[in-house]
């Protein structure tokens, strides 16, 4: 349905790819018009495409060149008048009125301070279509946007502007990195955003939050091969050649929250002296526990003791009592819940708890007082379980052995000999009871100098 009256001899304006085009109407047909536009083209358009129609008619006796010149001069004049249109000021005058819909001529008069003519109405309409922040043209009228709508549109425009800036800056950055002979050390905040967008896209593909933006940056820069992002990230120094991409892809937390770090520091400051004040915690510091772990282990979570008692053997399995320090509901507990476990890689480790807790206060370090849960198991010489007691305890590890130490000493060390003998008998009992042994190879992977990989 047309909301603008059009007749032959009128100058009209219509939109073509968002641009105002001026034309002269030569003929009227049902719901369509024939016209000559400012570019000298003859067109047949739906009346619904007309945005503005002149109030007066023009003679059709002029030749084609004169008509085109008139249209171009009219366009130039109206375009220059747009400089006097302040839509924001007009919006502030009208946004709190009782109505949100106005006639274009009325608003044009408010802006120019004189009676509306075709040129100033057109200049106003051109401005509205050019800047859609404050007003909207609908059904021949101007609708005033509410303050809430303007705020939403501002935010959207800011996002679109940032996107365009990221695409342009991103393409420039990739070209600069590719041409550079040395690694860059400083990136602007905008460039850091670009790097983050591209790396997320490399790691997660189309599932990345800003995958489309990443593709636009890559297309503009010309770096569209599958691994261009990786090679440029390495060249820029933000990734190393052996970057742990599965770790990045899993988005595992590496740093601990400020609250968790503060809680860990508070635990360290409290120390272990209060352990002896707990009447429910058994003092077992008279025992001589030993740990057996790898040579590079720093978090010792279990220790063993052995005593002879009336021909039987009291085996102690002492587990670090982490729960004494990490209580349900506190920040460390939440961190541990989120992480679930410590993760070990050939090139490093992501601990479940801060290192000065997991490798300090909660690690059964030789010579240090520690909280533990002790499982005291009385075995007969044939490895029959005679009694089991489980208790919170206080221990102090006497010996720290590596696996190699234990293998070397097992034939001569009295405690290790007893433990090994009980181990064999317990294993035999399990097999006799139908246990299934599944031997798996013990594989150790080492990375030297961040590049050389060895397996043993």
C-alpha positions in Angstrom: 0.0 0.0 0.0 1.4 3.4 -1.0 1.4 6.2 1.6 2.8 8.9 -0.8 0.8 10.4 -3.6 2.7 10.4 -6.9 1.8 11.8 -10.3 3.4 12.6 -13.6 5.7 15.6 -13.7 6.8 15.2 -10.0 10.3 14.8 -8.7 10.5 11.7 -6.5 13.2 10.0 -4.5 13.7 6.3 -3.9 16.3 4.1 -2.3 18.8 2.1 -4.2 21.1 0.0 -2.0 20.5 2.4 0.8 21.3 5.5 -1.4 18.8 8.2 -2.2 18.2 8.5 -6.0 16.3 11.4 -7.5 14.0 10.8 -10.5 11.4 12.5 -12.7 8.0 10.7 -13.1 7.1 10.4 -16.8 4.1 8.1 -16.5 1.8 6.5 -13.9 0.7 2.9 -14.1 -1.3 0.9 -11.5 1.0 0.6 -8.5 4.0 1.4 -10.7 5.7 4.5 -12.1 8.0 5.2 -15.1 10.8 7.6 -14.4 14.1 9.0 -15.5 16.6 9.1 -12.7 19.6 11.4 -12.0 21.9 8.9 -13.9 19.9 9.2 -17.0 18.3 5.8 -16.8 14.7 5.0 -17.5 13.1 2.7 -14.9 9.8 1.2 -14.0 9.4 1.0 -10.2 6.8 0.0 -7.7 5.2 3.1 -6.1 6.0 1.6 -2.7 9.7 2.3 -3.2 9.1 6.1 -3.3 10.3 7.8 -0.1 9.6 11.4 -1.0 7.6 13.2 -3.7 7.8 16.9 -4.6 4.8 19.1 -3.9 5.0 20.8 -7.2 5.2 19.5 -10.8 7.9 20.2 -13.3 7.5 20.6 -17.1 8.2 17.6 -19.1 9.1 19.6 -22.2 12.8 19.8 -21.3 15.2 17.6 -23.2 16.8 14.6 -21.5 20.1 16.3 -20.7 18.4 19.3 -19.1 16.2 17.0 -17.0 19.1 14.9 -15.8 21.0 18.2 -14.9 17.9 19.3 -12.9 17.9 16.0 -11.0 21.6 16.2 -10.3 21.5 19.8 -9.1 18.5 19.0 -6.9 20.4 16.0 -5.4 23.5 18.1 -4.7 21.4 20.9 -3.1 19.6 18.5 -0.8 22.7 16.7 0.1 24.4 19.9 1.1 21.4 20.8 3.3 22.0 17.7 5.3 24.9 19.4 7.0 22.3 21.6 8.9 20.3 18.7 10.2 21.0 17.9 13.9 19.0 14.7 14.5 20.1 14.3 18.1 18.9 17.8 19.1 15.6 17.2 17.3 15.3 13.8 19.1 15.8 15.5 22.5 13.0 17.9 21.6 10.5 15.2 20.6 11.3 12.0 22.6 9.2 13.1 25.6 6.2 14.3 23.6 2.8 12.6 24.0 3.1 11.1 20.5 6.0 9.3 19.0 4.9 9.8 15.3 5.3 13.0 13.3 4.9 14.3 9.8 8.3 14.7 8.1 7.4 18.3 7.1 6.7 19.3 10.6 10.1 18.0 11.9 11.9 19.6 8.9 10.4 22.9 9.9 11.6 22.5 13.5 15.2 21.9 12.2 15.4 24.6 9.6 13.1 27.2 11.3 11.1 28.0 8.3 8.2 26.6 6.3 8.9 23.2 4.8 9.7 22.9 1.1 10.7 19.9 -0.9 14.4 20.4 -0.4 14.5 20.7 3.4 12.0 17.8 3.8 14.2 15.7 1.5 17.4 16.7 3.4 15.7 15.7 6.6 14.6 12.3 5.2 18.1 11.7 3.8 19.5 12.3 7.3 17.0 9.9 8.9 17.9 7.1 6.5 21.6 7.9 6.9 21.5 7.8 10.7 18.9 5.4 12.0 19.8 6.0 15.7 17.0 8.5 16.6 14.2 8.2 14.1 12.6 5.6 11.8 10.7 6.3 8.5 7.6 4.2 8.4 4.5 4.4 6.2 5.2 8.0 5.2 5.7 9.2 8.8 8.6 9.6 11.2 8.6 7.5 14.3 10.7 8.8 17.3 12.8 6.1 19.0 12.4 5.8 22.8 15.4 6.4 25.0 15.7 2.7 25.6 15.7 2.0 21.9 18.3 4.6 21.3 20.5 3.1 24.0 20.1 -0.3 22.4 21.0 1.0 19.0 24.0 2.9 20.3 25.3 -0.3 21.8 24.8 -2.2 18.6 26.5 0.5 16.6 29.5 0.5 19.0 29.8 -3.2 18.6 29.6 -3.0 14.8 32.2 -0.2 14.9 34.5 -2.3 17.1 34.0 -5.3 14.8 35.1 -3.3 11.8 38.1 -1.9 13.7 39.0 -5.5 14.8 38.9 -6.7 11.2 41.0 -3.9 9.9 43.5 -3.9 12.7 43.6 -7.7 12.7 44.5 -7.9 9.0 47.2 -5.2 9.5 48.6 -7.1 12.5 48.8 -10.4 10.7 50.6 -8.8 7.8 53.0 -7.1 10.2 53.8 -10.3 12.1 54.3 -12.2 8.8 56.8 -9.5 7.6 58.6 -9.1 10.9 62.1 -10.7 11.3 61.9 -10.6 15.2 59.1 -11.4 17.6 56.9 -8.5 18.8 56.9 -7.9 22.5 54.1 -5.4 22.9 50.6 -5.5 21.5 47.9 -3.0 22.0 44.7 -4.0 23.8 42.9 -4.2 20.4 45.6 -6.4 19.0 45.4 -8.7 22.0 41.7 -9.0 21.3 42.4 -10.0 17.7 44.9 -12.6 18.8 42.5 -14.0 21.3 39.7 -14.2 18.7 42.0 -16.0 16.1 43.5 -18.4 18.6 40.0 -19.4 19.9 39.0 -20.0 16.3 42.0 -22.2 15.7 41.3 -24.2 18.8 37.5 -24.5 18.5 36.7 -23.9 14.8 33.1 -22.9 14.1 32.2 -23.5 17.8 34.4 -20.5 18.8 32.2 -17.6 20.1 33.5 -15.2 17.4 34.2 -17.7 14.6 32.7 -15.4 11.9 34.8 -12.4 13.0 37.9 -14.6 12.9 37.0 -15.7 9.3 36.5 -12.1 8.2 39.9 -11.1 9.7 41.6 -14.0 7.9 39.9 -13.4 4.6 40.8 -9.7 4.7 44.4 -10.5 5.6 44.7 -13.4 3.1 45.9 -15.9 5.7 43.4 -18.6 5.0 45.5 -21.8 5.1 44.5 -24.3 7.9 47.5 -23.6 10.1 48.3 -20.0 9.4 47.0 -18.9 12.8 49.3 -21.4 14.6 52.4 -20.4 12.6 51.7 -16.7 13.0 51.1 -17.1 16.8 54.5 -18.9 17.1 56.2 -16.2 15.0 54.6 -13.5 17.2 55.9 -15.2 20.3 52.4 -15.7 21.9 52.7 -19.5 21.4 55.8 -21.7 21.5 56.4 -24.2 18.7 55.3 -27.0 21.1 52.3 -25.3 22.6 50.0 -27.7 24.4 47.0 -27.2 22.2 44.8 -29.9 23.8 45.3 -28.1 27.1 44.3 -24.8 25.6 41.3 -26.5 23.8 40.1 -27.9 27.1 40.2 -24.4 28.6 41.5 -25.8 31.9 42.1 -23.2 34.7 45.8 -22.8 35.4 45.8 -19.8 37.8 43.9 -19.9 41.1 41.3 -17.3 42.1 42.4 -14.5 44.4 40.1 -16.0 47.2 41.7 -19.4 46.9 45.2 -17.9 47.1 44.3 -15.9 50.1 42.8 -19.0 51.8 46.0 -21.0 51.0 48.1 -18.2 52.5 46.0 -18.2 55.7 46.5 -22.0 56.0 50.2 -21.6 55.8 50.2 -18.9 58.4 48.3 -21.0 60.9 50.8 -23.9 60.6 50.5 -27.3 62.2 51.0 -26.5 65.9 47.2 -26.8 66.5 47.2 -30.4 65.4 48.3 -31.5 68.8 45.4 -29.7 70.4 42.9 -32.0 68.7 41.9 -34.8 71.1 40.6 -37.0 68.3 43.9 -36.9 66.4 46.4 -39.6 67.3 50.0 -38.6 67.8 52.0 -41.1 65.7 55.2 -39.1 65.5 57.0 -41.9 67.3 56.7 -44.0 64.1 59.2 -43.9 61.3 57.1 -43.5 58.1 58.8 -43.7 54.7 57.6 -42.5 51.3 58.3 -44.2 47.9 57.8 -42.0 44.9 59.4 -40.8 41.7 62.6 -38.9 41.7 60.9 -35.7 40.6 57.8 -36.0 42.8 57.0 -33.0 45.0 53.6 -33.8 46.4 53.9 -36.8 48.7 50.4 -38.0 49.6 51.1 -41.4 51.2 53.6 -43.0 53.5 54.1 -46.5 55.0 55.2 -47.8 58.4 55.7 -51.4 59.7 56.1 -52.7 63.2 56.4 -56.3 64.6 53.8 -57.1 67.2 53.8 -60.5 68.9 54.8 -62.3 65.7 52.3 -60.2 63.6 52.9 -57.1 61.5 51.2 -53.8 62.0 51.3 -52.1 58.6 50.5 -48.4 58.6 49.2 -46.7 55.4 49.2 -42.9 56.1 47.3 -40.7 53.7 47.8 -36.9 53.8 44.7 -35.4 55.5 43.9 -32.7 52.9 40.4 -32.4 54.2 41.7 -31.0 57.5 42.7 -27.9 55.6 40.3 -27.8 52.6 36.8 -27.6 54.1 33.4 -27.8 52.2 32.2 -24.4 51.2 35.5 -22.5 51.3 37.2 -21.1 48.2 39.9 -23.9 48.1 37.2 -26.6 48.2 35.4 -25.0 45.3 38.6 -24.8 43.2 39.3 -28.4 43.9 35.7 -29.3 43.0 36.0 -27.4 39.7 39.3 -29.0 38.8 38.6 -32.5 40.0 42.2 -33.7 39.9 45.7 -32.6 39.3 46.7 -33.0 35.6 50.1 -34.2 34.7 51.8 -33.5 31.3 55.3 -34.4 30.2 56.2 -30.8 30.3 54.5 -29.8 33.6 51.5 -30.1 35.9 48.3 -28.3 36.7 47.7 -28.9 40.4 44.2 -29.3 41.9 45.3 -27.1 44.8 47.9 -24.3 45.0 51.4 -25.7 45.0 52.3 -24.3 48.4 49.4 -26.5 49.7 49.7 -29.6 47.5 53.5 -29.6 47.6 53.8 -27.9 51.0 51.4 -28.2 53.9 49.6 -31.2 52.5 52.7 -33.0 51.3 54.3 -35.6 53.5 57.7 -34.1 53.4 60.5 -35.8 55.2 61.1 -34.4 58.7 57.9 -32.2 58.8 54.9 -32.6 61.1 51.9 -33.4 59.0 48.1 -34.2 59.4 47.2 -37.6 58.0 44.6 -40.3 58.0 46.3 -43.5 59.2 45.0 -47.0 58.3 46.6 -49.3 60.8 46.3 -52.9 59.6 47.4 -55.9 61.7 48.5 -58.8 59.4 49.4 -62.3 60.4 52.7 -63.8 59.0 50.5 -65.2 56.2 49.0 -61.8 55.4 45.6 -62.5 57.0 43.9 -59.3 58.1 43.5 -59.5 61.9 42.5 -55.9 62.7 42.0 -52.6 61.0 41.9 -49.2 62.7 41.4 -45.9 60.8 42.2 -42.6 62.6 43.1 -39.0 62.1 46.7 -38.7 63.0 49.9 -36.7 63.2 53.0 -38.1 61.5 56.5 -37.1 60.6 58.1 -38.9 57.6 61.5 -40.3 58.5 62.7 -41.5 55.1 62.1 -40.3 51.5 62.9 -43.1 49.0 62.6 -43.1 45.2 61.4 -46.2 43.3 65.1 -46.8 42.4 66.1 -46.6 46.0 63.4 -49.1 47.1 64.4 -51.5 44.3 68.0 -51.3 45.3 67.4 -51.7 49.1 64.5 -54.1 49.1 66.7 -57.2 49.8 68.6 -55.7 52.7 66.4 -53.1 54.4 64.3 -54.8 57.2 61.2 -52.7 56.7 61.2 -53.0 53.0 61.7 -56.7 53.2 58.6 -57.1 55.4 56.5 -54.9 53.2 57.6 -56.7 50.1 56.9 -60.1 51.7 53.4 -59.0 52.8 52.8 -57.6 49.3 53.6 -60.9 47.7 51.4 -62.9 50.1 48.5 -60.4 49.6 48.9 -60.7 45.9 48.8 -64.5 46.1 45.6 -64.4 48.2 44.0 -62.1 45.6 44.9 -64.5 42.8 43.6 -67.5 44.7 40.3 -65.6 45.2 40.0 -65.1 41.5 41.5 -61.7 40.9 42.3 -60.8 37.3 45.7 -59.2 36.7 45.9 -56.7 33.8 49.5 -55.9 33.3 50.0 -52.5 31.7 53.4 -51.1 30.7 54.8 -48.3 32.7 55.4 -45.5 30.2 57.3 -42.3 31.0 57.5 -39.4 28.6 60.2 -36.8 29.0 60.5 -33.5 27.2 64.0 -32.0 27.2 64.7 -28.4 26.3 61.0 -27.9 25.5 61.5 -29.9 22.2 63.3 -33.2 22.5 60.9 -36.0 23.4 62.1 -39.3 24.9 60.0 -42.3 26.1 61.1 -44.9 28.6 
